[in-house]
């Protein structure tokens, strides 16, 4: 014959679990979901405009084209950039696409 009541056994088994749940309730923080909103980008051509006479390092200046739509496809932006490179007086060192995003909840 079992001398312990079901209630007492259940209470003994659940006490550590209930204590853990109580501790977790104190530690849990509700985090917001972050949404990334793309904004307009900028296309930058890095042009080699000369050479430093002392060090021999190239002198690079940037020419920036703003308001590139966030929906523009990278290949299309690159194609336009290469067309713009042909119109420049100086050789191009690098083509950059600088993207900007806004983070919100």
C-alpha positions as CSV (number, residue, x, y, z in Angstrom):
1,X,0.0,0.0,0.0
2,X,1.3,3.5,-1.0
3,X,1.3,5.9,2.0
4,X,2.0,9.1,-0.1
5,X,-0.9,11.0,-1.5
6,X,-0.9,11.8,-5.2
7,X,-1.0,15.5,-4.4
8,X,2.2,15.3,-2.3
9,X,4.1,13.4,-5.0
10,X,3.0,15.8,-7.7
11,X,4.1,18.8,-5.5
12,X,7.5,17.2,-4.8
13,X,8.0,16.6,-8.5
14,X,6.9,20.0,-9.8
15,X,8.5,22.3,-7.2
16,X,11.9,22.6,-9.1
17,X,10.0,23.1,-12.3
18,X,7.8,25.8,-10.9
19,X,10.9,27.5,-9.3
20,X,12.6,27.5,-12.7
21,X,9.5,28.9,-14.4
22,X,9.4,31.7,-11.8
23,X,13.1,32.5,-12.5
24,X,12.5,32.5,-16.2
25,X,9.6,34.9,-16.0
26,X,11.9,37.4,-14.3
27,X,14.6,37.0,-17.0
28,X,12.5,37.0,-20.1
29,X,12.4,40.3,-22.0
30,X,10.1,40.8,-24.9
31,X,12.1,41.8,-28.0
32,X,10.7,43.8,-30.9
33,X,10.9,42.5,-34.4
34,X,13.3,44.7,-36.5
35,X,12.3,45.7,-40.0
36,X,14.8,46.9,-42.5
37,X,13.5,49.6,-44.9
38,X,15.8,50.1,-47.9
39,X,16.5,53.7,-48.8
40,X,18.1,55.3,-51.9
41,X,21.7,54.3,-52.7
42,X,24.6,56.2,-54.1
43,X,26.9,55.2,-57.0
44,X,30.5,56.3,-56.6
45,X,33.2,56.2,-59.2
46,X,36.7,56.3,-57.7
47,X,38.9,58.1,-60.2
48,X,42.7,58.2,-60.3
49,X,43.4,61.9,-60.9
50,X,47.2,61.8,-60.5
51,X,50.2,60.4,-58.6
52,X,51.7,61.7,-55.4
53,X,55.2,63.0,-56.4
54,X,56.7,62.1,-53.1
55,X,55.3,58.6,-52.5
56,X,54.3,57.6,-55.9
57,X,50.9,56.5,-54.6
58,X,47.9,57.2,-56.8
59,X,45.7,60.2,-55.9
60,X,42.0,59.0,-55.9
61,X,39.0,61.2,-55.9
62,X,35.3,60.1,-55.9
63,X,32.5,61.2,-58.1
64,X,29.1,60.4,-56.6
65,X,25.7,60.0,-58.2
66,X,23.0,60.1,-55.6
67,X,19.4,59.0,-55.5
68,X,19.9,55.5,-57.0
69,X,16.6,53.8,-56.3
70,X,16.6,50.9,-53.8
71,X,14.8,48.8,-56.3
72,X,17.5,49.1,-58.9
73,X,19.1,45.8,-59.9
74,X,22.8,45.6,-59.3
75,X,23.6,44.5,-62.9
76,X,21.7,47.6,-64.2
77,X,23.6,49.9,-61.9
78,X,26.9,48.4,-62.9
79,X,26.0,48.8,-66.6
80,X,25.2,52.4,-66.1
81,X,28.4,52.9,-64.1
82,X,30.5,51.4,-66.9
83,X,28.8,53.7,-69.4
84,X,29.7,56.7,-67.1
85,X,33.3,55.5,-66.8
86,X,33.6,56.0,-70.6
87,X,32.6,59.6,-70.2
88,X,35.2,60.4,-67.5
89,X,38.4,62.3,-68.1
90,X,40.4,60.1,-65.6
91,X,40.8,56.3,-65.4
92,X,38.5,54.5,-62.9
93,X,40.1,52.8,-59.9
94,X,36.8,51.4,-58.4
95,X,33.1,51.4,-58.7
96,X,31.1,51.5,-55.5
97,X,27.4,51.2,-54.7
98,X,26.7,52.5,-51.2
99,X,23.4,51.2,-49.9
100,X,21.5,52.8,-47.0
101,X,18.8,51.3,-44.9
102,X,16.6,52.4,-42.0
103,X,16.0,50.0,-39.1
104,X,12.6,50.2,-37.4
105,X,10.4,48.1,-35.1
